[in-house]
């Protein structure tokens, strides 16, 4: 201890330890702890230096053991400093190729090209099926009008419905005549049989087992068990006028009790070929449409709703031979693109999972270092620094894109009999959304673009707490509006439409229309609706939105102050901040956390390194630690 104090007193000129480390020298072995702490304080005071300095000053550790702790601290700082560098700094530090960044760039290009191609095909598919559904409505639905093709707000036409029993049978007759005279349609529709003969037509009736009403004396006989009765209608008619569904049902001993009829549907199928899909190397597409005409009487309100649905199924085409080669080329190119996307996403998934795993290993190593060297646990903020949420988001979008690409390949090979276009579009669309969100990670390396990310991160806790209160108030208005205004107002007829209406009112959409549509016979409900709407609009537009904006602006002002005065640091960041070596200084090329050839060669030619975790304040009497002059390791 006396020799240590004598050395400290005799050394009037204290070298700059930071500069010595940047030059890669071993001057740490000749300096006392006071010299190290004085050098570190020129940049920022390290709370971890006080405990080790007191231990060295009190003589608990001798000079070799003290040098070992300094060496371990310096090595850990450089490892952590290199770990939290961005790809550009890592390239400057060790000439390490930013392969994860390159993989992400390639993935963005491939995924975007894949999405554009699928979006074009998906649009053509959906638009084609919708147009065919409209054509089927004109061919098979009695009373269908062109004004019902485009949904309008507010609705200008009532829903298509039946009100008479004769209209029920006439509707079935009209649909059968349209199907039996399919050759008269402008569209190239055919029957499903191989010889183009008229296919099968099924009529299914869903009725209560008992449902007799005697309205004159307010009595009824009712059994809520629903019975399903399906019959196959064969084409045995010679002319359009001879098609009579009512007579056909009577011949089959089927009597329809409309007071017990829940619904009825007429089902048949047609085939067609889409020539519009044909491109330079793309052949036409073949479809089978399963048409269902639904007559819904489930409300028993005297109005039977009439609707048509057509489920498309893609088929293998047997077209002209000149398209066979082109079809193979197109299929091979699309398959190759899908395989490339799956491969690059798998590589990205593996690299990000590996990075998260290594980060957790380094986290446990850092926790162990803090515990043994300083006798304290690493804070929660410091531990969360090792959890990179960007990597987790990339892993999620990789899995979504891989699933979407697999479904897309099955769709293009026509392995799926049902319609999987919507599922595939959801996977690919959400995955591509997260892929482009991931670009923000690399923009965050620049100060100008990082302001948005840091502002959202700073405001997120306050915004979450604020939204909890705002959503509770919003839920109360939603349930109240649905209950009181639902039976009388178009926008409040369901809980979902009520919520959508209120959200539109918050953003100033159709305020006057919401007021003008309101029409009540009761003056009480009319005045209540006005008070309800005025209160909600005033509260959310003038109060809630203003408070929400103020929270975001407060976080933005805080971030600007941090840029001017410095960001607050947790214990891990304060520990790393002592290392002020530049990335391009060259000192990080010898401090590698990975096992490489140079490090393995150093372990073989020199001596065995003593782990820094063994320096916990007490020394082993059977061994003496000293730095090796050749390889800079602590040898025993």
NORBEL-V237602 format. One record per backbone hydrogen bond with DSSP energy under -1.0 kcal/mol. NH is the residue of the N-H (numbers start at 1). CO is the residue of the C=O. E is the energy in kcal/mol with one decimal. If there is no record, write none. Layout:
nh co e
NH CO E
NH CO E
//
This chain:
nh co e
5 1 -2.1
6 2 -2.5
7 3 -2.2
8 4 -2.1
9 5 -2.5
10 6 -2.3
11 7 -1.0
12 10 -1.3
20 16 -2.0
21 17 -2.6
22 18 -2.1
23 19 -1.8
25 20 -2.4
29 26 -1.4
30 27 -1.5
31 28 -1.0
36 32 -1.6
37 33 -2.7
38 34 -2.2
39 35 -2.0
40 36 -2.3
41 37 -2.1
43 40 -1.5
44 40 -2.2
49 46 -1.2
53 49 -2.3
54 50 -2.4
55 51 -2.3
56 52 -2.4
57 53 -2.5
58 54 -2.1
60 55 -1.9
66 62 -2.4
67 63 -2.5
68 64 -1.7
69 65 -1.8
70 66 -2.2
71 67 -2.5
72 68 -2.4
73 69 -2.7
74 70 -2.5
75 71 -2.4
76 72 -2.5
77 73 -2.6
78 74 -2.0
79 75 -2.1
80 76 -2.5
81 77 -3.0
82 78 -2.4
83 79 -2.1
84 80 -1.9
85 82 -1.2
90 86 -2.4
91 87 -1.8
92 88 -2.0
93 89 -2.4
94 90 -2.5
95 91 -1.8
96 90 -1.1
99 97 -2.5
102 98 -2.2
103 99 -2.5
104 100 -2.0
105 101 -2.1
106 102 -2.4
107 103 -2.5
108 104 -2.3
109 105 -1.9
110 106 -2.5
111 107 -2.8
112 108 -2.0
113 109 -2.2
114 110 -2.6
115 111 -2.5
116 112 -2.4
117 113 -2.1
118 114 -2.4
119 115 -3.0
120 116 -2.0
121 117 -2.1
122 118 -3.1
123 119 -2.4
124 120 -2.1
125 121 -2.5
126 122 -2.9
127 123 -2.8
128 124 -2.2
129 125 -2.4
130 126 -2.3
131 127 -2.3
132 128 -2.1
133 129 -1.8
134 130 -2.0
135 131 -2.2
136 132 -2.7
137 133 -1.8
138 134 -1.9
139 135 -2.0
140 136 -2.8
141 137 -1.8
144 141 -1.2
148 145 -1.6
149 146 -1.5
162 304 -2.8
168 164 -1.1
169 165 -1.6
170 166 -2.4
171 167 -2.2
172 168 -1.6
173 169 -2.3
174 170 -2.5
175 171 -2.1
176 172 -2.2
177 173 -2.5
178 174 -2.1
179 175 -2.0
180 176 -2.8
181 177 -1.6
182 179 -1.0
184 181 -1.7
185 182 -1.5
189 187 -2.0
190 271 -2.5
196 193 -1.7
202 267 -2.4
203 231 -2.6
204 265 -2.5
205 229 -2.6
206 263 -2.6
207 227 -2.2
208 260 -2.7
209 225 -2.6
210 223 -1.2
212 221 -2.8
214 219 -3.3
219 214 -2.5
221 212 -2.9
223 210 -2.8
227 207 -3.4
229 205 -2.5
231 203 -2.5
233 201 -3.1
236 234 -1.2
243 240 -1.3
248 244 -1.7
249 245 -2.4
250 246 -1.9
251 247 -2.2
252 248 -1.2
253 250 -1.7
254 249 -2.9
260 257 -2.1
262 206 -2.9
263 206 -1.4
264 295 -1.9
265 204 -2.0
266 293 -2.2
267 202 -2.8
268 291 -2.0
270 289 -2.0
271 190 -2.7
272 287 -2.2
274 285 -3.8
278 275 -1.3
279 282 -1.8
285 274 -1.7
287 272 -2.7
288 313 -2.3
289 270 -2.9
290 311 -2.3
291 268 -2.2
292 309 -2.9
293 266 -2.7
294 307 -2.5
295 264 -3.2
296 305 -2.7
297 262 -2.5
300 297 -1.0
304 162 -2.5
305 296 -2.0
306 160 -2.7
307 294 -2.1
309 292 -2.4
311 290 -2.0
313 288 -1.5
315 286 -2.8
323 320 -1.5
324 321 -1.4
327 323 -2.4
328 324 -1.8
329 325 -2.2
330 326 -2.6
331 327 -2.6
332 328 -2.5
333 329 -2.4
334 330 -2.3
335 331 -2.3
336 332 -2.4
337 333 -2.2
338 334 -2.4
339 335 -2.5
340 336 -2.4
341 337 -2.4
342 338 -2.5
343 339 -2.6
344 340 -2.8
345 341 -2.3
346 342 -2.1
347 343 -2.4
348 344 -2.4
349 345 -2.7
350 346 -2.4
351 347 -2.6
352 348 -2.5
353 349 -2.3
354 350 -2.3
355 351 -2.3
356 352 -2.4
357 353 -2.3
358 354 -2.5
359 355 -2.2
360 356 -1.9
361 357 -2.0
362 358 -2.5
363 359 -2.0
364 360 -2.3
365 361 -1.9
366 362 -2.3
367 363 -2.6
368 364 -2.2
369 365 -2.0
370 366 -2.6
371 367 -2.1
372 368 -2.3
373 369 -2.6
374 370 -1.7
376 370 -1.3
383 379 -2.0
384 380 -2.2
386 383 -1.4
387 384 -1.4
392 388 -1.3
393 389 -2.2
394 390 -2.3
395 391 -2.4
396 392 -2.0
397 393 -2.4
398 394 -2.2
399 395 -2.0
400 396 -2.2
401 397 -2.4
402 398 -2.3
403 399 -2.3
404 400 -2.7
405 401 -2.8
406 402 -2.0
407 403 -2.3
408 404 -2.6
409 405 -2.2
410 406 -1.8
411 407 -2.5
412 408 -2.6
413 409 -1.7
414 411 -1.2
415 410 -2.6
424 420 -2.2
425 421 -2.5
426 422 -2.0
427 423 -2.1
428 424 -2.7
429 425 -2.5
430 426 -2.4
431 427 -2.3
432 428 -2.5
433 429 -2.0
434 430 -2.2
435 431 -2.0
436 432 -2.1
437 433 -1.7
438 434 -1.8
440 437 -1.6
441 438 -1.2
443 439 -1.8
444 440 -1.8
445 442 -1.0
446 443 -1.8
450 446 -1.7
454 450 -2.6
455 451 -2.3
456 452 -2.3
457 453 -2.4
458 454 -2.5
459 455 -2.5
460 456 -1.3
463 459 -2.9
464 460 -2.5
465 461 -2.1
466 462 -2.3
467 463 -2.7
468 464 -1.5
469 465 -1.3
470 466 -2.3
471 467 -3.0
472 468 -1.6
473 469 -1.8
474 470 -2.4
475 471 -2.8
476 472 -1.8
477 473 -2.0
478 474 -2.3
479 475 -2.5
480 476 -2.0
481 477 -2.7
482 478 -2.3
483 479 -2.0
484 480 -2.5
485 481 -2.0
488 485 -1.2
489 485 -1.9
498 494 -2.1
499 495 -2.0
500 496 -2.3
501 497 -2.3
502 498 -2.4
503 499 -2.3
504 500 -2.0
505 501 -2.1
506 502 -1.8
507 503 -1.2
508 505 -1.5
509 504 -2.9
514 510 -1.6
515 511 -1.6
516 512 -2.9
517 513 -2.2
526 522 -1.8
527 523 -2.4
528 524 -2.2
529 525 -2.5
530 526 -1.6
531 527 -2.3
532 528 -2.6
533 529 -2.4
534 530 -2.6
535 531 -2.3
536 532 -2.2
537 533 -2.6
538 534 -2.3
539 535 -2.3
540 536 -2.4
541 537 -2.3
542 538 -1.4
544 539 -2.3
545 540 -2.3
547 543 -2.4
548 544 -2.3
549 545 -2.4
550 546 -2.1
551 547 -1.9
552 548 -1.7
553 549 -2.6
554 550 -2.4
555 551 -2.0
556 552 -2.1
557 553 -2.5
558 554 -2.0
559 555 -2.1
560 556 -2.0
561 557 -2.0
562 558 -2.1
563 559 -2.2
564 560 -1.3
565 561 -3.4
566 562 -2.4
574 570 -2.5
575 571 -1.8
576 572 -2.1
577 573 -2.1
579 576 -1.6
585 582 -1.5
600 596 -2.2
601 597 -2.5
602 598 -1.9
603 599 -1.9
604 600 -1.6
605 601 -2.5
606 602 -1.7
610 634 -1.4
614 611 -1.8
615 612 -1.7
616 614 -1.3
623 620 -1.3
626 635 -1.5
628 633 -3.0
632 628 -1.4
635 626 -2.3
//
